[in-house]
Amino acid sequence: MKISKSDRIKAAAIRALEEAKDRKIDVKKANQELELGGPKGLEPTRYGDWERKGIASDF
């Protein structure tokens, strides 16, 4: 049985959609990982310094 060009394209499109779905899930997981012991709140920087428990360190 010979596979037509349109069938090959459909199969490739299905694979591409599945791969894109997997990548999207991986990106969501990566964005959910939190820094252990990191600063709480929205923006930890203040004038290029990092503040932790009242102590600021300049990188």
C-alpha positions as CSV (number, residue, x, y, z in Angstrom):
1,M,0.0,0.0,0.0
2,K,1.4,3.4,-1.0
3,I,1.1,6.3,1.4
4,S,0.0,9.5,-0.2
5,K,1.7,12.8,0.2
6,S,-1.3,14.3,2.1
7,D,-1.3,11.4,4.5
8,R,2.4,12.0,5.3
9,I,1.8,15.7,5.8
10,K,-1.1,14.9,8.1
11,A,1.0,12.5,10.1
12,A,3.8,15.1,10.4
13,A,1.3,17.7,11.5
14,I,0.0,15.4,14.2
15,R,3.5,14.7,15.5
16,A,4.3,18.4,15.4
17,L,1.2,19.3,17.5
18,E,2.1,16.6,20.0
19,E,5.7,17.9,20.3
20,A,4.4,21.4,20.7
21,K,2.0,20.3,23.5
22,D,4.9,18.5,25.3
23,R,7.1,21.6,25.0
24,K,4.3,23.8,26.4
25,I,4.0,21.5,29.4
26,D,7.7,21.6,29.9
27,V,7.7,25.4,29.9
28,K,4.9,25.5,32.4
29,K,6.8,23.2,34.7
30,A,10.0,25.2,34.4
31,N,8.1,28.4,35.2
32,Q,6.5,26.8,38.3
33,E,9.8,25.8,39.9
34,L,10.5,28.2,42.7
35,E,13.9,29.3,44.1
36,L,14.6,27.6,47.5
37,G,15.2,30.2,50.2
38,G,14.6,33.0,47.7
39,P,13.1,36.4,48.6
40,K,9.4,36.6,49.1
41,G,7.4,39.2,47.3
42,L,7.4,40.6,43.8
43,E,10.6,42.4,43.2
44,P,13.7,41.5,45.3
45,T,16.0,44.1,43.9
46,R,16.4,47.6,45.1
47,Y,18.9,49.8,43.2
48,G,20.9,46.8,42.1
49,D,21.2,45.4,45.6
50,W,19.6,42.3,47.0
51,E,18.1,42.6,50.4
52,R,17.6,39.6,52.7
53,K,16.6,40.0,56.4
54,G,17.8,43.6,56.4
55,I,21.2,42.9,54.9
56,A,21.8,44.2,51.4
57,S,24.5,42.7,49.2
58,D,25.8,44.2,46.0
59,F,26.7,41.8,43.1
